[in-house]
Amino acid sequence: MDNRLTVTPEDFVLRIFIDANVLIDISEKWNKNKSMDLFEELKELKEEQCIQAITSEYALWEFYGHMREEKYIGKMVNEKGWGFIHANKCSKELRDMEYCKVEEIGREIEESWNEIKEIVFLERALVSYPFEVTELVEKFIKLSKLSYRDAIILSSAIYSRCKIIVTRDDYLSRAEHIENLLNAFKEIPYINNLLAEINIKKPVDLINLWKVYSKWQKDKLENRAIAKISEYWKKTGILGIEVLNGFLKEKDYVRVYKAIMIGDTGEIIIFDFKVEKGLLRNFDTEKEISKVNKGEKATLKIPDEIYRKYPYLKRNGYNLRGGKVFLIE
């Protein structure tokens, strides 16, 4: 595409990896660590499709294992009168529990997961990238201080294309952790590149996800727009644009993007279209043009079908001025 800066739809989606200990908090409705607050925010932003919450099969297995032990302890204490300490000691092997009760626990855990998976998507990185994930796990174990458990979580998150890992693990969430790993892998550029894009946070660090998303989006795409929107004539559906990089021409596929802040939250306006003949015009003379170069101004008409699909674009409050135009691959 003429060596011009381009984006993909995935560039606009922040993928967050949810560790097993956060899944457990959510299942148990435990909010001391702000895991439930995070989950509620993810629910609210689901329709925006700008943030995807991801977990892996390994984190899910860990979640299942913990919940099975917790439910075993509860049943043995409440139904058989065992003491908590004794039940806890026996929980790993589910001692003296009938198989019908084990199956009952399994169904209860599945019900808990079914509620969570409406918001947190399971991505089986070990299935999709078996060689890459296992190779990275081995390198982490041999060349860093990561436990094998943390090595699997970090590798799964990387190959699930996540940019943030949210965990309650004090060691894994240390601020200097990624820096230490980058030093350990400075002779292996491809791993360094993968690690450089990862941030490890606790749930409390992600309160107000919209601001987290907005900062990530600005850092990622600040200099990749092909044009900025300086004017928006709502009644006619015309954008006044100034080209920032390269050039814009007929037959290009573009994405119009504007993030609107509403208090502590916000909303995204985003739509794609092809620059058909007649949509580009000279800013001053309004004559039809086929190309506009860097530093030049032009008008770009939004196709009628976009207005039919997104009628809210003509409502008050939806001003595209200050938005950006990106070139789509």
Protein Blocks (a to p, Z undefined) as FASTA:
>chain_A
ZZiacddfklmpccddddfklmmmmmnopaklommmmmmmmmmmmmnopaccdddfklmm
mmmmmmmmmmmmmmmmmmnopafklmmmmmmnopaiafklmmmmmmmmmmmmmmmmmmmc
cddfklmmmmlmmmmmmmmmmmmcbdfklmmmmmmmmmnopabdcdfbfklmpmklmmmm
mmmmmmmmklmmmmmmpccddfklmgojllmmmmmmmmmmmmmcfbdcfbdcfknopacd
ddfbhcadehiacdddddddehjbccdddddddddehjaccfklopacfbdcehiacddd
ddfklmmmmmmlmpghiacehiacdddZZ
